[in-house]
């Protein structure tokens, strides 16, 4: 069975052809990241226009690399949400038109659920696990059992990837901030500055707006807004910031795993590429006998291969989407 995955939730435009459940025949990604750098973040209008400009070319390249024709496809899986509405509509409209033309079924996919299954290509996935989803737009802990996903907790304000980008901007660094801070942190003192742990009513919720404000007050005078001459070095601040936020993520992920009595933690989303997260979570979880799954770096950011795989799973479980389906920027896990 050949599944076409279509992913346009944000600033990437991606199409992938998947044979069965595990064989990726192609996975083409066109990113508009270079267009957003000067703005210090993703501009929705630019992102959606890029998706519209690229979707046909990316689709044709995916088929060419997979060495198939459109008529060979059996199923289309497309990101329905969450994401930017303009970008989502491009992918959903393209996928629906193609499904109608070819007379094949279509399945709408939750973008964050797909990030979890990016770990399982060619591997036997656990029946029960805790999922840690970390990206520029989302931070949440989930409990997954028999391929059904339930939310344990999520951020009440900024996502962790968003916090990285905002802190980098405060420190005068470029966008995206995650890889830059991760690299800088390797040469800094992680205990140069202490961040107060945020308090949450719900055990597994997150908050990152306070740490961002704390960084701002270190680099800017809160009254005048002028640069603080006594600000710590960028390396020390990067290391301290990363030590704090990754520590909170790891602590809550391990707590959730123990609460649900599972032996696997599965990580997904763009921040899963962070080297300190990979090192610390693997080490701390290993000490408790818990296995940690991280996706290959090429599948950690948004891509259509993970959409195709999740769509294939849903199709096997009997899910079908109608042609009146539309993009849903606030799509919930259910």
WOQUIHU-V811738 format. One record per residue. N is the residue number from 1. D_CENTER is the distance of its C-alpha to the mean C-alpha in Angstrom with 1 decimal. Layout:
# WOQUIHU-V811738
N/D_CENTER, N/D_CENTER
This chain:
# WOQUIHU-V811738
1/26.8, 2/24.7, 3/21.5, 4/20.1, 5/16.4, 6/15.6, 7/12.3, 8/12.8, 9/10.4, 10/10.5, 11/12.1, 12/11.8, 13/14.4, 14/14.3, 15/16.8, 16/17.3, 17/20.3, 18/20.2, 19/23.5, 20/23.7, 21/20.7, 22/20.2, 23/21.7, 24/19.5, 25/22.2, 26/20.2, 27/16.7, 28/17.2, 29/14.8, 30/16.3, 31/14.5, 32/16.2, 33/15.0, 34/18.6, 35/19.8, 36/17.9, 37/18.8, 38/22.2, 39/20.9, 40/18.6, 41/15.6, 42/14.5, 43/17.6, 44/17.0, 45/20.3, 46/19.8, 47/16.4, 48/18.1, 49/21.1, 50/19.4, 51/17.9, 52/21.5, 53/23.1, 54/21.0, 55/20.4, 56/23.8, 57/23.9, 58/20.6, 59/21.9, 60/25.2, 61/23.9, 62/21.8, 63/25.1, 64/27.1, 65/25.2, 66/25.3, 67/29.0, 68/29.1, 69/30.3, 70/28.7, 71/31.4, 72/30.1, 73/26.9, 74/27.0, 75/23.8, 76/21.2, 77/17.7, 78/15.8, 79/12.8, 80/14.8, 81/12.3, 82/10.8, 83/10.7, 84/13.6, 85/16.7, 86/18.3, 87/15.7, 88/15.2, 89/19.0, 90/19.4, 91/17.5, 92/19.1, 93/22.5, 94/22.4, 95/21.5, 96/24.1, 97/26.8, 98/26.3, 99/26.4, 100/29.6, 101/31.1, 102/30.6, 103/31.4, 104/28.5, 105/26.2, 106/22.8, 107/20.0, 108/17.4, 109/14.0, 110/11.5, 111/8.1, 112/6.5, 113/9.6, 114/9.1, 115/6.2, 116/9.1, 117/11.8, 118/10.5, 119/12.4, 120/15.6, 121/17.0, 122/20.6, 123/20.4, 124/21.8, 125/19.2, 126/20.4, 127/21.7, 128/20.6, 129/17.8, 130/15.7, 131/11.9, 132/10.0, 133/6.5, 134/5.6, 135/4.0, 136/6.8, 137/7.5, 138/7.0, 139/8.6, 140/10.5, 141/12.7, 142/13.7, 143/16.7, 144/16.9, 145/20.4, 146/21.7, 147/18.4, 148/18.5, 149/15.8, 150/17.0, 151/15.5, 152/17.2, 153/16.0, 154/13.6, 155/13.9, 156/17.0, 157/16.4, 158/14.0, 159/10.4, 160/10.5, 161/8.8, 162/11.3, 163/13.9, 164/13.7, 165/14.2, 166/17.0, 167/18.7, 168/18.8, 169/20.4, 170/22.9, 171/23.8, 172/24.5, 173/21.8, 174/20.0, 175/16.6, 176/13.9, 177/14.9, 178/12.6, 179/14.3, 180/17.6, 181/17.7, 182/16.7, 183/19.6, 184/22.0, 185/21.6, 186/23.1, 187/26.4, 188/26.5, 189/27.9, 190/25.3, 191/28.1, 192/29.4, 193/28.1, 194/27.5, 195/25.0, 196/26.0, 197/23.8, 198/22.7, 199/24.5, 200/22.9, 201/25.0, 202/22.6, 203/22.2, 204/18.4, 205/17.4, 206/16.0, 207/17.3, 208/16.6, 209/18.9, 210/21.9, 211/20.9, 212/20.1, 213/23.6, 214/25.2, 215/24.1, 216/25.5, 217/28.8, 218/29.1, 219/28.9, 220/30.7, 221/33.7, 222/32.8, 223/36.1, 224/36.6, 225/33.1, 226/34.6, 227/33.2, 228/34.0, 229/36.3, 230/35.6, 231/31.8, 232/30.4, 233/29.4, 234/25.9, 235/25.5, 236/26.7, 237/24.5, 238/21.4, 239/22.3, 240/23.3, 241/20.2, 242/17.9, 243/20.3, 244/20.2, 245/16.6, 246/15.6, 247/18.8, 248/17.9, 249/14.6, 250/16.6, 251/19.6, 252/18.0, 253/16.1, 254/19.6, 255/21.3, 256/19.4, 257/20.2, 258/23.8, 259/24.0, 260/23.0, 261/25.0, 262/22.5, 263/22.5, 264/18.9, 265/15.6, 266/12.5, 267/9.4, 268/5.9, 269/2.5, 270/4.3, 271/6.8, 272/7.8, 273/9.8, 274/11.9, 275/15.4, 276/16.7, 277/14.1, 278/14.8, 279/18.5, 280/19.0, 281/17.2, 282/18.8, 283/22.1, 284/22.3, 285/21.2, 286/23.7, 287/26.4, 288/25.9, 289/25.9, 290/22.2, 291/20.3, 292/16.7, 293/14.5, 294/12.1, 295/11.0, 296/13.0, 297/11.8, 298/12.3, 299/9.8, 300/7.0, 301/6.0, 302/6.5, 303/9.7, 304/12.5, 305/13.5, 306/11.1, 307/12.1, 308/15.7, 309/15.6, 310/14.5, 311/16.9, 312/19.6, 313/19.3, 314/19.7, 315/22.5, 316/24.2, 317/24.1, 318/25.9, 319/23.4, 320/24.4, 321/23.4, 322/26.1, 323/26.6, 324/26.6, 325/22.9, 326/21.1, 327/17.7, 328/16.7, 329/14.5, 330/15.0, 331/14.7, 332/14.9, 333/14.4, 334/17.9
